[in-house]
Amino acid sequence: MSDEKPAASSKIGPFIFWIILIISAGSIVLVTTSLRIGQQNDTTYGNVYKKFIGSWGGEINIVPADFYFEDDNAEAGKSKEHYLLPDSIAVNSIVNLDKKREGLISFNSFLVDVDNEYILTNTTSFKDNLFVKFNRPENASILYDYIVIIDNIKIAAEIGMDGPFILLPEFEQNQKVKINIQFKTKGIDVLKYKLAVYNRYVIQSFKAFFTINTSDYNLLQFGLPHTIIKNTKGEQLLIEMNNFNTNQDVGISFVSAINDLDQIERLIRFSPVSLCLFMALVFILSQMNIVKFHSVHYLFIAIINVFYFLFISYIIRFFNIFTTLTFAFILTSIMYFLYIPNVTSRKFAFKVLASYHFALTTILSVIFLLPIYRGVSLIIFLFVIFLSIMVPIGKSDFSKWPIFINKDME
């Protein structure tokens, strides 16, 4: 017995060093991949995204029109602008999500029909020309069907953007007017009305009504009071407030591929945890089941795990998260089925090791991508994994583990 101990110990050291070397190399590959994902502007997606928004349009930020009087008597040779705050603002937007593709990459492109209604009352001492400045929506590449309606009458004058325009030649004191500014445009990912420009004032009435042809969207500021009405064609979102002040904008957003890439970057950054746990479980399970893996087998088993996350990091550029995880699972399953049953028994490959491979790749990925309860889900997951392995280890006879037997590893 005394002669067997040194022999068993002599092979444990090199074996542990080999496993650590495999895990370290795999971790370097995965961390490098996560850094690559973070460099958005240097990736295929980043370049195509810039090209797409350059032609289609970017995130649409609707800037409210400015209404004001000009006081020519303020100073000699100069005029001063006296802005008029709307009594009521109503934003009516019909949003049609129409995803476009550039090659294999899909974008959350949309068409929107906007009708902004302002009700103004002249409570000032002025009764002169009422000027308006029509602000072009930020990041909009094109505006069409641009119409201005005053008290239900369409104005025929030529409209100038981003410059002073006489809306009413004489706006009498205490006179009230309703102004509708209507247009259509195209954008991607975000549609926002910049309500925060009124953050120094109290708005008497505000109403935003979004008709959306999908339910796959998010409210930008979910803390604002809102109502959602579902229908067969999508949803209608109503935001209504009275006598309020806010520094928040109002709008909706669609899940962007860039957001998906950010989540995947975080997943790949922590993926060495999966590799480390999987390799530890492969060793323990093989020893308990008297499975004699050659050292080279551990290398290829680790490669299967690493390839799962490599597949995710590149497939996500072309598909959504669910499809990406599905493809990564299918591709690594093919690698698993073609290799593992050839180096061990089918019973061990499919009834023992396969479940842990699925758990430490697909299930762990889903946990890391959860928007909430990620930490507690991870703790529960690790608890179940360790519990499933602790009981068999407690009943295992360590003297029968191949690593401790005085015999060369095959």
C-alpha positions in Angstrom: 0.0 0.0 0.0 2.8 2.4 0.8 4.2 1.9 -2.7 0.9 2.8 -4.3 0.4 6.2 -2.7 3.3 8.0 -4.3 2.2 6.6 -7.7 -1.3 7.9 -7.2 -0.1 11.2 -6.0 2.3 11.6 -8.9 -0.4 11.5 -11.5 -2.8 13.8 -9.6 -0.5 16.8 -9.8 0.0 16.8 -13.6 -3.7 16.1 -14.1 -4.8 19.1 -12.0 -2.2 21.2 -13.8 -3.7 20.1 -17.2 -7.2 20.9 -16.1 -6.2 24.3 -14.8 -4.4 24.9 -18.1 -7.5 24.0 -20.1 -9.8 26.2 -18.0 -7.3 29.1 -18.2 -7.0 28.9 -22.0 -10.8 28.7 -22.4 -11.3 31.6 -20.1 -8.9 33.8 -22.0 -10.7 33.0 -25.2 -14.1 33.8 -23.7 -13.0 37.0 -22.0 -11.4 38.2 -25.3 -14.6 37.4 -27.1 -16.6 39.5 -24.6 -14.3 42.4 -25.2 -14.8 42.0 -28.9 -18.5 42.2 -28.5 -18.1 45.5 -26.6 -16.4 47.2 -29.5 -19.6 48.0 -31.3 -18.3 50.4 -33.8 -15.7 47.9 -35.0 -18.1 45.0 -35.5 -20.2 44.0 -38.5 -23.4 45.0 -36.7 -22.0 48.4 -35.7 -21.1 49.3 -39.3 -24.3 48.1 -40.8 -26.3 49.9 -38.0 -24.6 53.2 -38.8 -25.3 52.7 -42.5 -28.9 51.8 -41.9 -29.8 54.8 -39.7 -28.0 57.1 -42.1 -30.6 56.2 -44.8 -33.7 55.3 -42.8 -33.4 57.5 -39.7 -32.4 57.0 -36.1 -34.1 57.3 -32.8 -36.9 59.8 -33.2 -37.1 62.6 -30.7 -40.0 64.9 -31.3 -39.2 68.5 -30.2 -42.3 70.6 -29.3 -43.0 73.7 -31.4 -42.1 77.1 -29.9 -44.8 79.7 -29.8 -43.9 83.3 -29.0 -44.4 87.1 -29.6 -41.7 89.4 -30.6 -41.3 92.7 -28.6 -39.6 95.1 -31.0 -39.5 97.8 -28.2 -37.4 95.8 -25.8 -34.2 97.5 -26.8 -33.3 99.8 -29.7 -32.6 97.8 -32.8 -33.3 94.5 -31.0 -36.4 92.3 -30.5 -37.1 90.1 -27.5 -39.1 86.9 -27.7 -41.9 86.3 -25.2 -42.8 82.6 -25.3 -46.4 81.4 -24.9 -47.0 78.2 -22.9 -49.7 75.9 -24.3 -52.7 75.3 -22.1 -53.1 71.8 -23.4 -50.9 69.4 -25.4 -52.2 66.2 -27.1 -49.8 63.9 -28.9 -51.4 61.3 -31.1 -49.1 58.8 -32.8 -49.9 55.8 -35.0 -46.8 53.6 -35.0 -46.3 50.8 -37.4 -43.4 48.6 -36.5 -42.0 47.4 -39.9 -38.7 45.5 -39.3 -36.2 45.9 -42.1 -33.3 43.7 -42.9 -29.8 44.6 -44.1 -28.4 41.3 -45.2 -29.0 39.0 -42.3 -29.3 41.8 -39.7 -32.8 42.9 -38.6 -33.6 46.4 -37.4 -36.6 47.7 -35.4 -37.6 50.2 -38.0 -41.0 51.9 -37.8 -43.2 54.3 -39.6 -45.1 56.9 -37.5 -48.0 59.2 -38.3 -47.9 62.1 -35.8 -50.6 64.6 -34.9 -49.4 67.1 -32.2 -52.2 69.3 -31.0 -51.6 72.5 -29.0 -54.3 74.8 -27.4 -53.1 78.3 -26.6 -54.7 81.2 -24.9 -53.2 84.7 -25.1 -53.0 85.7 -21.5 -50.2 88.2 -22.2 -50.4 91.9 -22.8 -49.4 91.4 -26.5 -51.8 91.2 -29.4 -49.4 91.1 -32.3 -48.2 88.5 -34.6 -48.0 85.0 -33.1 -44.8 83.4 -34.2 -44.0 79.7 -34.2 -40.8 77.7 -34.7 -41.3 74.3 -36.1 -38.5 72.1 -34.8 -37.4 69.2 -36.9 -37.6 65.9 -35.0 -34.1 64.8 -34.0 -32.5 62.0 -36.0 -35.3 62.0 -38.6 -34.0 61.6 -42.1 -37.2 62.6 -43.8 -40.6 64.3 -43.0 -43.5 64.0 -45.4 -47.2 65.0 -45.4 -46.3 67.9 -43.2 -49.5 69.9 -42.5 -50.3 72.7 -40.1 -54.0 73.2 -39.2 -55.3 76.2 -37.2 -58.8 75.8 -35.8 -59.5 73.0 -38.2 -58.4 75.1 -41.2 -55.3 74.0 -43.1 -52.9 76.8 -43.7 -51.6 77.2 -47.3 -48.5 79.3 -46.6 -45.1 77.9 -47.2 -43.8 76.4 -44.0 -40.2 77.0 -43.0 -38.4 74.5 -40.6 -36.2 75.7 -37.7 -37.0 79.3 -38.3 -39.6 82.0 -37.3 -42.9 81.7 -39.0 -46.0 83.9 -38.5 -48.7 81.6 -37.4 -51.4 84.2 -36.8 -51.1 87.9 -38.0 -53.1 89.1 -35.0 -53.5 87.1 -31.8 -55.8 89.1 -29.6 -55.7 89.1 -25.8 -57.7 86.2 -24.3 -58.1 84.7 -27.7 -57.9 80.9 -27.8 -56.6 78.9 -30.8 -56.1 75.2 -31.6 -53.1 74.2 -33.6 -52.4 70.8 -35.1 -49.0 69.9 -36.5 -49.2 66.7 -38.5 -46.4 64.8 -40.3 -45.1 61.3 -41.0 -41.6 60.1 -40.6 -39.4 57.0 -40.1 -37.2 55.9 -37.3 -35.6 53.0 -35.4 -35.8 51.6 -31.8 -37.2 54.8 -30.0 -40.1 57.2 -30.5 -40.0 60.0 -27.9 -41.8 63.3 -27.3 -39.5 65.7 -25.4 -41.9 66.8 -22.7 -38.9 67.7 -20.5 -38.5 71.0 -22.3 -41.3 72.3 -20.2 -39.7 71.3 -16.9 -39.7 74.9 -15.6 -43.5 75.2 -16.0 -46.7 73.5 -14.8 -48.7 72.1 -17.8 -52.4 72.2 -17.3 -53.2 69.2 -19.5 -51.2 66.6 -21.4 -52.4 63.6 -23.3 -50.3 61.1 -25.3 -52.0 58.4 -27.3 -49.9 55.8 -29.1 -51.5 53.2 -31.4 -49.0 50.5 -32.0 -49.3 47.4 -34.2 -47.4 45.2 -31.7 -47.2 44.5 -28.0 -43.5 44.0 -28.1 -42.4 47.4 -26.9 -41.5 49.2 -23.6 -42.7 52.5 -22.1 -39.7 54.8 -21.7 -40.9 56.1 -18.4 -43.1 53.5 -16.8 -43.5 55.7 -13.7 -45.8 58.0 -15.6 -49.5 57.3 -15.2 -50.6 55.2 -18.2 -53.3 52.9 -19.5 -52.8 50.0 -22.0 -55.6 48.8 -24.1 -55.0 45.5 -26.0 -56.6 44.6 -29.3 -56.1 42.0 -32.0 -53.8 44.4 -34.0 -51.5 45.4 -31.2 -52.0 47.9 -28.3 -53.1 51.4 -27.6 -51.1 53.3 -24.9 -52.7 56.3 -23.2 -50.7 58.7 -21.0 -52.7 61.5 -19.4 -51.8 64.1 -16.8 -53.2 67.4 -15.5 -51.5 70.3 -13.7 -48.1 68.6 -13.6 -44.4 69.3 -13.8 -41.9 66.8 -15.0 -38.3 66.5 -16.3 -39.1 63.2 -18.1 -39.8 62.6 -21.7 -42.7 60.5 -23.0 -42.3 57.7 -25.5 -41.9 54.1 -26.4 -38.9 51.9 -27.3 -38.5 48.6 -29.1 -35.9 46.1 -28.0 -32.7 47.0 -29.9 -30.1 44.6 -31.2 -27.5 46.8 -29.4 -29.3 46.0 -26.1 -29.1 42.3 -26.9 -25.4 42.7 -27.6 -24.9 44.4 -24.2 -26.6 41.5 -22.5 -24.7 38.9 -24.4 -21.4 40.8 -23.6 -22.3 40.4 -19.9 -23.1 36.7 -20.3 -19.8 36.0 -22.2 -17.8 37.9 -19.6 -19.1 35.5 -16.9 -19.0 32.4 -19.0 -15.7 31.1 -17.6 -17.8 30.3 -14.5 -19.7 27.8 -16.6 -16.5 26.3 -18.0 -14.9 26.0 -14.6 -18.0 24.3 -13.0 -18.5 22.0 -16.0 -15.0 20.8 -16.0 -15.2 20.2 -12.3 -18.4 18.2 -12.7 -17.0 16.2 -15.6 -14.1 15.1 -13.4 -16.2 14.3 -10.4 -18.9 12.4 -12.4 -16.4 10.5 -14.4 -14.6 9.4 -11.2 -17.8 8.3 -9.4 -19.0 6.4 -12.4 -15.5 4.8 -13.0 -15.2 6.5 -16.4 -11.5 6.7 -17.5 -11.2 9.8 -19.7 -7.9 10.4 -21.3 -6.4 13.8 -20.7 -7.1 14.8 -24.3 -10.8 14.0 -23.8 -11.0 16.8 -21.2 -9.6 19.2 -23.7 -12.3 18.5 -26.3 -15.1 18.4 -23.7 -14.0 21.9 -22.6 -14.0 23.0 -26.3 -17.7 22.0 -26.6 -18.5 24.3 -23.7 -16.4 27.2 -25.0 -18.0 26.8 -28.5 -21.5 27.2 -27.0 -20.6 30.8 -25.9 -18.6 31.5 -29.1 -21.7 30.6 -31.1 -23.8 33.0 -29.0 -21.4 35.9 -29.4 -21.6 35.8 -33.2 -25.1 34.5 -33.9 -26.6 37.3 -31.8 -25.6 39.8 -34.5 -28.1 38.3 -36.9 -31.0 37.0 -34.7 -32.8 37.8 -31.4 -31.7 36.3 -28.1 -34.1 33.3 -28.1 -33.2 32.2 -31.6 -29.5 32.7 -30.8 -29.7 30.5 -27.7 -31.6 27.9 -29.7 -29.0 27.8 -32.5 -26.1 27.6 -30.0 -27.8 24.7 -28.2 -28.4 22.8 -31.4 -24.8 23.3 -32.8 -23.1 22.3 -29.5 -25.5 19.4 -29.1 -24.3 18.1 -32.5 -20.7 18.4 -31.3 -21.7 16.6 -28.0 -23.5 13.7 -29.8 -20.7 13.2 -32.3 -17.9 13.1 -29.7 -18.9 12.1 -26.1 -20.6 8.7 -26.9 -17.4 7.7 -28.7 -15.2 8.2 -25.6 -17.5 6.8 -23.0 -20.7 4.7 -22.5 -23.9 6.1 -24.0 -25.5 5.7 -20.5 -23.0 8.1 -19.0 -23.0 10.4 -21.9 -26.8 10.9 -22.1 -28.2 10.0 -18.7 -25.5 11.6 -16.5 -23.3 14.2 -18.3 -25.8 15.6 -20.9 -28.1 17.1 -18.2 -25.2 19.0 -16.6 -24.0 20.2 -20.0 -27.5 21.6 -20.7 -27.8 23.2 -17.3 -24.4 24.9 -17.3 -24.8 26.3 -20.8 -28.4 27.0 -21.8 -30.1 27.3 -18.4 -27.2 29.3 -17.0 -27.4 31.6 -20.0 -31.1 32.2 -19.4 -30.4 33.1 -15.8 -27.7 35.6 -16.7 -30.1 37.3 -19.2 -32.9 37.7 -16.8 -34.0 41.3 -16.3 -34.8 40.8 -12.6 -34.1 38.2 -9.9 -30.8 37.3 -11.6 -28.9 37.0 -8.3 -31.4 34.8 -6.4 -32.0 32.7 -9.5 -28.3 32.0 -9.8 -28.0 31.1 -6.1 -31.0 28.6 -6.4 -29.4 27.2 -9.6 -26.0 26.6 -8.0 -27.7 25.2 -4.9 -29.5 22.6 -7.0 -26.3 21.7 -8.9 -24.3 21.2 -5.8 -27.1 19.4 -4.0 -27.3 17.0 -7.0 -23.6 16.2 -6.7 -23.1 16.3 -3.0 -25.4 13.3 -2.2 -23.7 10.9 -4.7 -20.2 12.1 -3.5 -21.2 11.3 0.0 -22.1 7.7 -1.0 -19.0 7.3 -3.3 -16.1 5.1 -2.4 -13.0 7.3 -3.1 -10.7 4.3 -3.1 -12.3 3.2 -6.4 -11.9 6.5 -8.2 -9.6 5.9 -11.1 -7.5 9.0 -10.2 -6.5 7.3 -6.9 -5.8 3.8 -8.2 -2.2 2.9 -8.7 -2.6 2.5 -12.5 -1.7 4.7 -15.4 -4.6 6.7 -16.8 -5.7 5.5 -20.2 
